Amino acid sequence: MNSLINRSTALAAVAIASLLAAAPARAQSDERAIVAAITKFLDGIRTRDTTLMRATVVAGATLVPVGGPTGLGAPSTIDAVIERTGKGTGPGNDERIEKPMVQIDDQLATLWAYFTLTRAGETKIDRCGTNLFLLRKGPDGWKVFQIAATSRTEGCRTIAK
């Protein structure tokens, strides 16, 4: 009887340990998927690949600049950003992020990161700031539904490629 109890206790302990180990692994997998979605979006800007960009956002997603006299600029749709990007010729702007910080709660996530933007064909940083991406997890994976960003032209530091 004791060996049956010991086996049951051991099996329960293994099951609990497996569940506890699975949660961080799932979170790491989600974090990687979130960073990959944002990287894909920025790669789409750089290569003017509107299909790639659209694959990472939900319909109706918005961009809100943060700053100015009221603290918020006029929102625009990500569709408008994608359309402008697609109408250009040659390489697109090179926007890079570093050290993204991801927070996840169930189907909601944020990615916060310092960014630099270099205009196509130039080497000097045009502007920098912080990007905040809001994402939701749906049947089609992690997708952006809003971007908020600060922007400045001074005090920008280079991000290694």
C-alpha positions as a Markdown table, in Angstrom:
| # | Residue | x | y | z |
|---|---|---|---|---|
| 1 | Met | 0.0 | 0.0 | 0.0 |
| 2 | Asn | 2.8 | 2.4 | 0.9 |
| 3 | Ser | 4.5 | 1.8 | -2.5 |
| 4 | Leu | 1.2 | 2.7 | -4.2 |
| 5 | Ile | 0.9 | 5.9 | -2.3 |
| 6 | Asn | 4.6 | 6.7 | -3.0 |
| 7 | Arg | 4.0 | 6.1 | -6.7 |
| 8 | Ser | 0.9 | 8.2 | -6.7 |
| 9 | Thr | 2.7 | 11.0 | -4.9 |
| 10 | Ala | 5.6 | 10.8 | -7.3 |
| 11 | Leu | 3.3 | 10.9 | -10.3 |
| 12 | Ala | 1.4 | 13.9 | -8.9 |
| 13 | Ala | 4.7 | 15.7 | -8.3 |
| 14 | Val | 5.9 | 15.0 | -11.8 |
| 15 | Ala | 2.6 | 16.2 | -13.2 |
| 16 | Ile | 2.7 | 19.4 | -11.2 |
| 17 | Ala | 6.4 | 20.0 | -12.1 |
| 18 | Ser | 5.5 | 19.5 | -15.8 |
| 19 | Leu | 2.7 | 22.0 | -15.6 |
| 20 | Leu | 4.9 | 24.6 | -13.9 |
| 21 | Ala | 7.6 | 24.1 | -16.5 |
| 22 | Ala | 5.2 | 24.4 | -19.4 |
| 23 | Ala | 4.0 | 27.9 | -18.4 |
| 24 | Pro | 7.4 | 29.6 | -18.8 |
| 25 | Ala | 8.1 | 27.6 | -22.0 |
| 26 | Arg | 4.7 | 28.8 | -23.4 |
| 27 | Ala | 5.5 | 32.4 | -22.3 |
| 28 | Gln | 8.9 | 32.2 | -24.0 |
| 29 | Ser | 7.4 | 30.9 | -27.1 |
| 30 | Asp | 4.8 | 33.7 | -27.1 |
| 31 | Glu | 7.5 | 36.3 | -26.5 |
| 32 | Arg | 9.5 | 35.0 | -29.4 |
| 33 | Ala | 6.4 | 35.1 | -31.6 |
| 34 | Ile | 5.7 | 38.7 | -30.6 |
| 35 | Val | 9.2 | 39.9 | -31.3 |
| 36 | Ala | 9.1 | 38.0 | -34.6 |
| 37 | Ala | 5.8 | 39.7 | -35.6 |
| 38 | Ile | 7.3 | 43.2 | -34.9 |
| 39 | Thr | 10.5 | 42.3 | -36.7 |
| 40 | Lys | 8.5 | 41.1 | -39.7 |
| 41 | Phe | 6.5 | 44.4 | -39.7 |
| 42 | Leu | 9.8 | 46.5 | -39.6 |
| 43 | Asp | 11.3 | 44.3 | -42.3 |
| 44 | Gly | 8.2 | 45.0 | -44.4 |
| 45 | Ile | 8.8 | 48.7 | -44.0 |
| 46 | Arg | 12.5 | 48.4 | -45.0 |
| 47 | Thr | 11.7 | 46.3 | -48.1 |
| 48 | Arg | 8.4 | 48.0 | -48.9 |
| 49 | Asp | 6.7 | 44.6 | -48.7 |
| 50 | Thr | 3.1 | 45.6 | -47.9 |
| 51 | Thr | 2.0 | 41.9 | -47.8 |
| 52 | Leu | 4.6 | 41.2 | -45.1 |
| 53 | Met | 3.4 | 44.3 | -43.1 |
| 54 | Arg | -0.3 | 43.4 | -43.5 |
| 55 | Ala | 0.4 | 39.9 | -42.2 |
| 56 | Thr | 1.4 | 41.3 | -38.8 |
| 57 | Val | -1.5 | 43.7 | -38.1 |
| 58 | Val | -5.3 | 43.5 | -37.6 |
| 59 | Ala | -7.8 | 45.4 | -39.7 |
| 60 | Gly | -8.3 | 48.8 | -38.3 |
| 61 | Ala | -5.0 | 49.0 | -36.4 |
| 62 | Thr | -3.9 | 52.5 | -35.5 |
| 63 | Leu | -0.7 | 54.5 | -35.0 |
| 64 | Val | -0.7 | 57.3 | -32.4 |
| 65 | Pro | 2.2 | 59.7 | -32.1 |
| 66 | Val | 2.9 | 60.7 | -28.5 |
| 67 | Gly | 4.1 | 64.3 | -27.9 |
| 68 | Gly | 3.4 | 67.8 | -28.8 |
| 69 | Pro | 1.3 | 70.4 | -26.9 |
| 70 | Thr | -1.6 | 68.0 | -26.1 |
| 71 | Gly | 0.5 | 64.9 | -25.5 |
| 72 | Leu | -1.1 | 63.0 | -28.3 |
| 73 | Gly | -0.9 | 63.6 | -32.1 |
| 74 | Ala | -3.6 | 62.7 | -34.6 |
| 75 | Pro | -4.0 | 59.0 | -34.9 |
| 76 | Ser | -3.7 | 57.4 | -38.3 |
| 77 | Thr | -4.5 | 53.9 | -39.6 |
| 78 | Ile | -1.7 | 51.4 | -40.0 |
| 79 | Asp | -3.4 | 50.8 | -43.4 |
| 80 | Ala | -2.4 | 54.4 | -44.4 |
| 81 | Val | 1.2 | 53.7 | -43.3 |
| 82 | Ile | 1.3 | 50.5 | -45.3 |
| 83 | Glu | -0.2 | 52.3 | -48.4 |
| 84 | Arg | 2.4 | 55.1 | -48.2 |
| 85 | Thr | 5.2 | 52.6 | -47.7 |
| 86 | Gly | 4.0 | 50.6 | -50.8 |
| 87 | Lys | 3.8 | 53.7 | -53.0 |
| 88 | Gly | 7.5 | 54.5 | -52.6 |
| 89 | Thr | 10.3 | 53.2 | -54.8 |
| 90 | Gly | 13.6 | 51.7 | -53.8 |
| 91 | Pro | 14.4 | 50.7 | -50.3 |
| 92 | Gly | 12.1 | 51.9 | -47.5 |
| 93 | Asn | 13.0 | 53.6 | -44.3 |
| 94 | Asp | 15.2 | 51.6 | -41.9 |
| 95 | Glu | 13.5 | 51.4 | -38.5 |
| 96 | Arg | 15.3 | 49.3 | -35.9 |
| 97 | Ile | 14.5 | 48.5 | -32.3 |
| 98 | Glu | 16.7 | 47.2 | -29.5 |
| 99 | Lys | 16.2 | 45.3 | -26.3 |
| 100 | Pro | 12.4 | 44.8 | -26.7 |
| 101 | Met | 10.6 | 44.4 | -23.4 |
| 102 | Val | 7.6 | 42.1 | -23.8 |
| 103 | Gln | 4.7 | 41.8 | -21.3 |
| 104 | Ile | 2.0 | 39.2 | -21.8 |
| 105 | Asp | -1.3 | 38.6 | -20.1 |
| 106 | Asp | -3.5 | 35.9 | -21.7 |
| 107 | Gln | -4.3 | 37.3 | -25.2 |
| 108 | Leu | -2.9 | 40.8 | -24.7 |
| 109 | Ala | 0.7 | 41.7 | -25.1 |
| 110 | Thr | 2.9 | 44.8 | -25.3 |
| 111 | Leu | 6.3 | 45.3 | -26.8 |
| 112 | Trp | 8.2 | 48.4 | -25.7 |
| 113 | Ala | 11.5 | 49.3 | -27.4 |
| 114 | Tyr | 13.9 | 52.1 | -28.2 |
| 115 | Phe | 13.9 | 52.7 | -32.0 |
| 116 | Thr | 15.9 | 54.6 | -34.6 |
| 117 | Leu | 14.7 | 55.5 | -38.0 |
| 118 | Thr | 17.1 | 56.2 | -40.9 |
| 119 | Arg | 15.6 | 57.4 | -44.2 |
| 120 | Ala | 16.1 | 55.3 | -47.3 |
| 121 | Gly | 19.4 | 55.9 | -48.9 |
| 122 | Glu | 20.8 | 57.9 | -45.9 |
| 123 | Thr | 23.2 | 56.9 | -43.1 |
| 124 | Lys | 22.3 | 59.6 | -40.5 |
| 125 | Ile | 19.5 | 58.8 | -38.0 |
| 126 | Asp | 16.5 | 60.9 | -38.8 |
| 127 | Arg | 14.7 | 60.3 | -35.5 |
| 128 | Cys | 14.5 | 58.1 | -32.5 |
| 129 | Gly | 12.2 | 57.4 | -29.6 |
| 130 | Thr | 10.2 | 54.6 | -28.0 |
| 131 | Asn | 7.7 | 52.4 | -29.8 |
| 132 | Leu | 5.0 | 50.7 | -27.9 |
| 133 | Phe | 3.2 | 48.0 | -29.8 |
| 134 | Leu | -0.1 | 46.5 | -28.5 |
| 135 | Leu | -0.8 | 43.0 | -29.8 |
| 136 | Arg | -3.6 | 40.5 | -29.4 |
| 137 | Lys | -3.4 | 36.8 | -29.8 |
| 138 | Gly | -6.1 | 35.3 | -32.0 |
| 139 | Pro | -6.5 | 32.2 | -34.1 |
| 140 | Asp | -4.0 | 33.8 | -36.6 |
| 141 | Gly | -1.4 | 34.4 | -33.9 |
| 142 | Trp | 0.0 | 37.6 | -32.4 |
| 143 | Lys | -1.1 | 40.7 | -34.4 |
| 144 | Val | -0.6 | 44.4 | -33.8 |
| 145 | Phe | -3.7 | 46.4 | -33.1 |
| 146 | Gln | -2.1 | 49.7 | -32.0 |
| 147 | Ile | 1.3 | 51.4 | -32.1 |
| 148 | Ala | 2.2 | 54.4 | -30.0 |
| 149 | Ala | 5.5 | 56.2 | -30.5 |
| 150 | Thr | 7.5 | 59.1 | -29.2 |
| 151 | Ser | 9.8 | 60.8 | -31.6 |
| 152 | Arg | 12.8 | 63.1 | -31.3 |
| 153 | Thr | 15.7 | 64.3 | -33.5 |
| 154 | Glu | 18.3 | 64.9 | -30.8 |
| 155 | Gly | 20.0 | 62.5 | -28.4 |
| 156 | Cys | 19.6 | 59.5 | -30.7 |
| 157 | Arg | 22.1 | 56.7 | -30.4 |
| 158 | Thr | 22.9 | 54.1 | -33.0 |
| 159 | Ile | 21.5 | 50.6 | -32.9 |
| 160 | Ala | 23.8 | 47.9 | -34.1 |
| 161 | Lys | 22.6 | 46.1 | -37.1 |
